[in-house]
Amino acid sequence: YTYKGKKYRHAKIVEGYRVGKKVRHRVLMNVGRIETEEDEKRARELLEALKKGEKPFLLKELKIERVKEFGLIYAARRYLEKIGMEAVIRKIFEKERRHFDLYKVFLYAGINRLYKPGSDNNFAEWLKEVWIDEKIELHHVYRMLDAVEKRKEEIEREIFRFLKKSKEIKTDLVFYDLTSTYFESSSSALAKYGYSRDEKQGKKQIVIGVILCDGLPIAHYVFEGNTVDKRTLKQTVEDLKKRFNLRRIVFVADRGIITVENLKELEENEYDYILATKRRNERLVRKLMTKPIEGSEKVCVKEVYREGNRRYILCMNKEVRKEELENLKKLRKELERFLAENKDKKDLKMKAYKKFGRAVRFIDFTSLKIDERTWNYERKIAGRYLLVTTTEMEARKVLERYKELKEVEMFFRDLKHAVNVRPIYHRKDERIRAHVFVCVLSLLIKKLIERAAGSNAVKELRRIRVSEIRAGEEDFYFVTKLTKEQKDIFDSLKIELPLKVLKK
């Protein structure tokens, strides 16, 4: 056509059809302006595609409807299926005879903690943002939690057997530690006021104990919030022996566990142990803590005492000692200033505790002076700690094994931050226990994937998404282009790459 003296070419693809004896035409597609040979070539390609029964679309007809999470869900499902862990858990859930897929709800709940941790309502909402085949309702989530709590011991035992059989873990060394996590509000019998490791005084909490083997959680325990660390050991040791059939192990734990009764408990069960002692309580420990120790290493180690099959290993970190002595020096100045400004003894202990916490032990409230005996002992033990063990390992090896307890601390850090176990909103004890189990499962998945594909794997997999695109009346689902790093992760996991285009 001509406009203002200038000729323009537009292309339409039309189809001829008969109405009686007349031939009429209908437009199948407006191709657009034809200005170059390339435009004409494209128009003819569209014509040929239509002749073959294909359905091409113009760019302006395409609409991005939404983008959904995909990569980590896909990889976790395929990887757990490949290594055989899916079959182990499914076999247990078969006993529940639910009309929906319990395993997938459990799995997705665990993966959700690695994406967008929150309440169960938030999990149900998150599922709408995820590319999955199933429709999962909120009531499915609650039924899953009930089944998980009911089958908890069996699931843990079978996963442990699977990990052991597949040589993912060695069981000669187990690490045990506890943490706490708080509630916003709860009528649960588990929720109690107690010593808060979250520094959330005034909130009810639960205490969580975890057993790790080779950095992987094999068992966890949920205790009432006012439970003292040392009271949890007997139950844990009995469980390790009965449920996991662990007969000869080295049990590694921190100083909160150690009591005379607990040492006897471990010895009666023929468990060797490596435990940290409380530095200030027992007469023997106080005596051993001040024994001479020296060496050229950054951390000096020395066996200082043996009592029957118990060996006491004294350790001193020179850098930590220097730092602690400097902190003590600053603390002394603050304490002396406080005492000089507060001559009235009335409510002095309370004021001192609010300001200095456990450091009030340095104050002699009778004379209102620094307790020099306590002060001098603290200076002597700066940077030192004492381990007790029944193993015959060389002293430095004992220290190295004890340091691996840091893995549990890192696990707790991930439990609270990476998968956000806190705060907890459930009111039923069973649901609280199941909630914790889902969080532990989440970290097990994370650690298995990262062990196989590197510490950056989960982060990279989370970046893979699916774009839902509408073309005319049809929907298409395109996986984002994979980077080399992402392809390498799938290769390390030994699972196939996702298809570029998915079907519902």
C-alpha positions in Angstrom: 0.0 0.0 0.0 1.0 3.6 -0.4 1.1 6.2 2.3 2.1 9.9 1.7 3.6 8.9 -1.6 5.7 6.1 -0.1 5.1 2.4 -0.8 5.0 -0.1 2.1 4.8 -4.0 2.0 3.0 -6.0 4.7 2.6 -9.8 4.7 -0.4 -11.8 5.8 -0.7 -15.6 5.6 -4.2 -16.4 4.4 -6.1 -19.6 3.8 -8.6 -20.1 1.0 -11.9 -21.8 1.6 -15.2 -22.3 -0.4 -18.6 -21.0 0.5 -20.8 -22.7 -2.1 -19.2 -22.0 -5.5 -17.3 -18.9 -4.2 -13.7 -18.9 -2.9 -13.1 -16.8 0.1 -10.0 -16.0 2.3 -9.4 -15.8 6.0 -6.3 -14.4 7.6 -4.3 -17.0 9.6 -1.5 -14.7 10.7 -0.4 -11.1 10.4 3.3 -11.4 9.7 4.0 -7.6 9.7 6.0 -5.2 7.5 8.4 -6.6 4.9 11.4 -4.4 4.4 14.3 -6.7 3.7 15.0 -10.0 2.1 15.4 -11.5 5.6 11.8 -10.4 6.4 10.5 -12.0 3.3 12.4 -15.2 4.1 11.0 -15.3 7.6 7.4 -14.9 6.2 7.9 -17.8 3.8 9.3 -20.0 6.7 6.1 -19.3 8.7 4.0 -20.2 5.6 5.9 -23.5 5.2 5.6 -24.3 9.0 1.8 -23.8 8.8 1.6 -26.1 5.8 3.4 -28.8 7.8 0.8 -28.5 10.6 3.2 -26.6 13.0 1.9 -23.7 15.0 4.4 -20.8 15.0 4.0 -17.7 17.2 5.1 -14.2 16.8 7.1 -12.6 19.6 4.3 -10.1 20.4 2.0 -13.0 21.0 4.2 -14.5 23.8 3.4 -13.6 27.4 5.5 -14.5 30.5 2.8 -15.5 33.0 5.0 -16.4 36.0 8.4 -17.7 37.1 8.6 -20.7 39.5 11.2 -22.3 41.7 12.6 -25.5 40.2 16.3 -26.4 40.3 16.8 -27.5 43.9 13.5 -29.4 44.0 14.3 -31.2 40.8 17.9 -32.1 41.9 17.0 -33.2 45.4 14.2 -35.5 44.1 16.3 -37.1 41.5 19.4 -37.4 43.7 17.6 -39.0 46.7 15.9 -41.3 44.1 19.2 -42.2 42.5 21.1 -43.1 45.7 18.1 -45.1 47.1 17.1 -42.9 50.1 13.7 -42.2 48.6 12.8 -45.9 48.5 13.8 -46.3 52.1 11.5 -43.6 53.3 8.6 -44.5 51.0 8.6 -48.1 52.3 7.9 -46.7 55.9 5.2 -44.3 54.7 3.4 -47.1 52.9 2.2 -48.3 56.3 0.2 -45.1 56.7 -2.0 -45.8 53.7 -2.8 -42.2 52.9 -4.6 -41.1 49.7 -1.8 -38.7 48.9 2.0 -39.0 48.5 3.3 -38.6 52.0 6.9 -38.9 50.9 6.7 -36.0 48.5 5.0 -33.7 51.1 7.8 -34.6 53.6 10.5 -34.0 51.0 9.0 -30.7 49.7 8.6 -29.5 53.4 12.3 -30.2 53.9 13.3 -28.5 50.6 11.1 -25.5 51.5 13.3 -24.8 54.6 16.3 -24.4 52.1 14.3 -21.9 50.0 11.8 -19.9 52.1 11.5 -21.2 55.7 8.3 -20.2 57.6 5.1 -21.6 59.1 3.2 -24.4 57.6 0.7 -21.9 56.1 3.7 -20.2 54.4 4.8 -23.6 53.1 1.4 -24.2 51.5 1.6 -20.8 49.9 5.2 -21.4 48.7 4.1 -24.6 46.9 2.1 -22.3 44.5 5.5 -20.7 43.5 7.1 -24.1 42.8 7.2 -26.3 39.7 5.8 -29.6 41.0 3.4 -32.2 39.5 1.2 -32.6 42.6 -1.5 -30.4 44.1 -0.7 -30.3 47.9 -3.2 -28.8 50.3 -2.6 -27.5 53.8 -4.4 -30.5 55.4 -1.9 -32.8 53.6 0.9 -30.9 55.4 -0.6 -31.5 58.8 -1.3 -35.2 58.0 2.3 -35.5 57.0 3.6 -34.0 60.3 1.4 -36.5 62.2 2.8 -39.4 60.2 6.4 -38.2 60.6 6.1 -37.9 64.4 4.6 -41.3 64.6 7.3 -43.0 62.4 10.2 -40.8 63.6 12.3 -43.5 65.3 11.8 -45.9 62.4 12.6 -43.3 59.7 15.8 -42.3 61.5 16.9 -45.9 62.0 16.3 -46.9 58.4 18.1 -43.7 57.1 21.0 -44.5 59.4 21.2 -48.1 58.1 21.0 -46.8 54.5 23.8 -44.2 55.1 26.0 -46.9 56.8 25.4 -49.4 54.0 26.1 -46.9 51.3 29.3 -45.9 53.2 28.2 -42.3 53.5 29.1 -42.4 57.2 31.6 -44.1 59.6 30.2 -45.0 63.0 33.3 -45.2 65.1 32.9 -41.6 66.3 29.7 -39.9 67.3 29.2 -36.3 68.3 26.5 -35.1 70.7 25.4 -31.6 71.7 22.3 -29.6 72.6 20.8 -26.3 71.7 17.5 -24.5 72.5 15.0 -22.7 70.4 12.2 -20.4 71.5 8.4 -20.0 71.0 6.4 -16.9 70.3 3.6 -18.4 72.3 2.7 -22.0 73.1 0.5 -24.1 75.3 2.6 -27.1 74.6 3.9 -29.2 77.5 7.3 -29.2 75.9 7.6 -25.4 76.1 9.2 -24.4 79.3 11.4 -21.6 80.6 15.0 -22.6 80.9 18.6 -21.7 80.0 18.4 -20.0 76.6 21.2 -20.5 74.1 19.3 -18.0 71.9 19.7 -15.3 74.5 15.9 -15.0 74.4 15.3 -14.7 78.2 11.6 -14.6 79.1 10.5 -16.8 76.3 9.4 -20.5 76.5 11.6 -22.9 74.6 12.5 -26.5 73.8 15.9 -28.2 74.0 17.1 -30.1 70.9 19.8 -32.7 71.1 21.5 -34.0 67.9 23.8 -36.9 67.2 26.1 -36.5 64.2 28.2 -39.1 62.4 30.7 -37.8 59.8 28.9 -34.5 59.8 25.4 -36.1 59.0 22.6 -36.1 61.5 21.6 -39.7 62.4 19.3 -38.9 65.4 17.8 -35.9 67.2 15.8 -35.5 70.4 13.3 -32.9 71.5 13.3 -32.2 75.3 11.3 -29.9 77.5 12.7 -26.4 77.6 13.9 -26.6 81.2 16.0 -29.8 80.6 19.6 -29.6 81.8 22.2 -30.9 79.4 23.6 -33.6 81.7 20.2 -35.2 82.2 19.8 -36.1 78.5 22.8 -38.4 78.2 21.4 -41.6 79.7 18.4 -41.7 77.3 20.7 -40.9 74.3 23.2 -43.6 75.1 20.4 -46.2 75.6 18.9 -45.2 72.2 22.2 -45.4 70.4 22.7 -49.0 71.6 19.1 -50.2 71.3 17.9 -48.5 68.1 21.1 -48.1 66.1 23.0 -51.1 67.5 26.1 -49.0 68.1 28.3 -51.1 70.4 31.9 -49.7 70.0 32.1 -46.0 69.5 33.9 -42.9 70.8 31.3 -40.5 72.2 32.3 -36.8 71.9 30.5 -34.1 73.8 31.0 -30.7 75.4 31.3 -29.8 79.1 27.6 -29.5 79.8 27.3 -33.3 79.7 30.0 -34.2 82.2 29.0 -35.6 85.6 30.3 -38.5 87.6 27.1 -40.4 86.8 27.4 -39.8 83.1 31.0 -41.0 83.0 29.9 -44.2 84.7 26.9 -44.5 82.2 29.3 -44.3 79.2 31.8 -46.7 80.8 29.1 -49.3 81.8 27.9 -49.2 78.1 31.5 -49.8 77.0 31.5 -46.5 75.1 34.9 -44.7 74.9 34.5 -41.0 75.2 36.2 -37.6 74.8 34.6 -35.0 76.9 35.4 -31.4 78.0 35.5 -30.8 81.7 34.0 -27.9 83.6 36.9 -25.6 84.3 36.0 -24.2 87.6 33.9 -26.8 89.6 35.7 -29.9 90.7 38.8 -29.9 92.9 40.7 -32.4 90.7 40.0 -30.3 87.6 41.0 -27.0 89.3 44.3 -28.7 90.2 45.0 -30.1 86.8 44.0 -26.9 85.0 47.0 -25.1 86.5 49.6 -27.7 85.7 52.7 -26.4 83.8 52.4 -26.8 80.0 54.6 -25.4 77.3 55.6 -26.0 73.7 56.3 -24.2 70.4 53.0 -25.1 68.8 50.1 -22.6 68.7 48.1 -25.1 70.8 50.0 -27.0 73.4 48.7 -30.4 74.4 49.8 -32.6 77.3 48.5 -35.6 79.3 48.6 -34.5 82.9 46.9 -37.3 84.8 45.6 -40.8 84.6 43.0 -42.4 86.9 42.2 -46.0 86.0 41.2 -45.9 82.3 40.5 -42.2 82.4 43.1 -39.9 80.9 43.2 -36.1 81.4 44.5 -34.0 78.5 45.4 -30.4 79.2 45.3 -28.0 76.2 46.4 -24.4 75.9 45.8 -22.1 72.9 48.4 -19.3 73.1 46.4 -16.9 71.0 43.2 -17.4 73.0 45.2 -17.1 76.2 46.6 -13.7 75.1 43.1 -12.5 74.1 41.4 -13.7 77.3 44.1 -12.1 79.5 43.5 -8.8 77.7 39.8 -9.1 78.2 40.3 -9.9 81.9 42.4 -6.8 82.3 39.6 -4.6 80.8 37.0 -6.4 82.9 38.9 -5.7 86.1 38.9 -2.0 85.4 35.1 -2.1 84.8 34.5 -4.1 88.0 36.7 -1.7 90.1 34.9 1.3 88.7 31.5 -0.2 89.4 32.5 -1.0 93.0 33.9 2.5 93.5 30.6 4.0 92.3 28.3 1.7 94.3 29.2 1.7 98.0 25.7 0.9 99.1 25.4 -2.9 99.5 21.6 -2.8 99.1 20.6 -4.6 95.9 24.3 -4.5 94.8 24.3 -8.2 93.8 21.3 -7.7 91.6 22.8 -4.6 90.0 26.1 -6.3 89.5 24.5 -9.4 87.9 22.5 -7.3 85.5 25.6 -5.5 84.4 28.2 -8.3 84.5 26.3 -11.6 84.4 28.5 -14.5 85.4 31.5 -12.2 85.9 30.0 -11.3 89.4 32.1 -14.3 90.6 35.0 -12.0 90.7 33.4 -9.7 93.3 33.7 -10.3 97.1 30.5 -8.7 98.2 31.5 -8.7 101.9 34.6 -6.5 101.4 33.3 -4.9 98.1 36.6 -5.7 96.5 37.9 -8.0 93.7 38.1 -11.6 94.9 41.8 -12.1 94.3 41.8 -15.9 94.7 39.1 -16.3 92.0 40.9 -13.6 89.9 44.3 -15.3 90.0 42.8 -18.7 89.1 41.0 -17.2 86.1 44.3 -15.7 84.9 46.1 -19.0 85.3 43.5 -21.0 83.2 43.1 -18.3 80.5 43.2 -20.1 77.1 43.2 -23.5 78.7 40.8 -26.4 78.7 40.9 -30.0 80.0 39.7 -33.1 78.2 38.9 -36.4 79.7 39.1 -39.6 77.6 39.1 -43.4 77.9 40.6 -43.8 74.5 44.3 -44.7 73.9 44.7 -42.1 71.2 47.8 -39.9 71.3 47.0 -36.7 73.2 47.0 -34.4 70.2 44.7 -36.8 68.3 42.3 -36.6 71.3 42.3 -32.8 70.8 41.7 -33.1 67.1 38.7 -35.4 67.6 37.3 -33.0 70.2 37.6 -30.1 67.8 35.4 -31.9 65.3 32.6 -31.2 67.8 32.5 -27.9 66.0 30.6 -29.7 63.3 27.6 -29.9 65.7 27.9 -26.2 66.4 27.9 -25.5 62.7 24.9 -27.8 62.3 23.0 -25.9 65.0 23.9 -22.6 63.3 22.4 -23.9 60.0 19.4 -25.3 61.9 18.7 -21.8 63.3 19.7 -19.7 60.3 19.9 -21.7 57.0 16.6 -23.6 57.6 15.2 -21.3 60.3 13.9 -23.8 62.9 12.8 -20.8 65.1 10.5 -19.3 66.1 8.0 -22.2 66.5 4.3 -21.6 66.3 2.8 -25.1 66.8 0.9 -25.8 70.0 0.8 -29.6 69.9 3.8 -31.6 71.2 3.6 -34.0 68.3 3.6 -31.2 65.7 6.5 -29.5 67.4 8.6 -32.7 67.2 7.6 -33.2 63.6 8.5 -29.6 62.7 12.0 -30.2 64.2 12.3 -33.4 62.2 11.5 -31.6 58.9 14.3 -29.1 59.7 16.8 -31.9 60.4 15.7 -33.6 57.1 16.3 -30.3 55.3 19.9 -30.1 56.6 20.5 -33.8 55.8 19.4 -33.1 52.1 21.7 -30.0 52.0 24.7 -31.9 53.4 24.3 -34.9 51.1 24.0 -32.6 48.0 27.0 -30.5 49.1 29.1 -33.5 50.0 28.6 -34.8 46.4 28.7 -31.5 44.5 30.5 -28.9 46.6 29.6 -26.3 49.2 28.0 -23.9 46.6 25.7 -26.6 45.1 22.5 -25.7 46.9 22.9 -22.0 46.3 23.5 -22.6 42.5 20.6 -25.0 42.2 18.2 -22.5 43.8 18.9 -20.1 40.9 17.4 -22.5 38.3 13.8 -21.6 37.6 11.0 -22.3 35.2 9.3 -19.6 33.1 5.6 -20.2 32.3 5.0 -18.6 28.9 1.6 -18.3 27.2 1.5 -18.4 23.4 -1.9 -17.9 22.0 -4.1 -20.4 23.9 -1.2 -22.7 24.9 1.1 -22.7 27.9 4.8 -23.6 27.6 7.3 -24.1 30.5 10.9 -23.2 29.8 13.8 -24.0 32.2 16.3 -21.2 32.5 19.6 -21.7 30.6 22.0 -23.7 32.7 25.4 -22.2 33.5 28.6 -24.4 33.3 28.7 -24.5 37.1 25.1 -25.7 37.3 25.8 -28.4 34.6 28.9 -29.5 36.6 26.7 -29.9 39.7 24.3 -32.2 37.9 27.3 -34.1 36.6 28.7 -34.5 40.2 25.3 -35.7 41.4 25.2 -38.1 38.5 21.7 -37.2 37.6 20.4 -36.1 34.1 20.0 -32.5 33.2 16.4 -31.2 33.3 14.6 -30.9 29.9 14.7 -27.4 28.4 10.9 -27.5 27.9 8.6 -29.1 30.5 5.1 -30.4 30.2 2.3 -30.3 32.7 
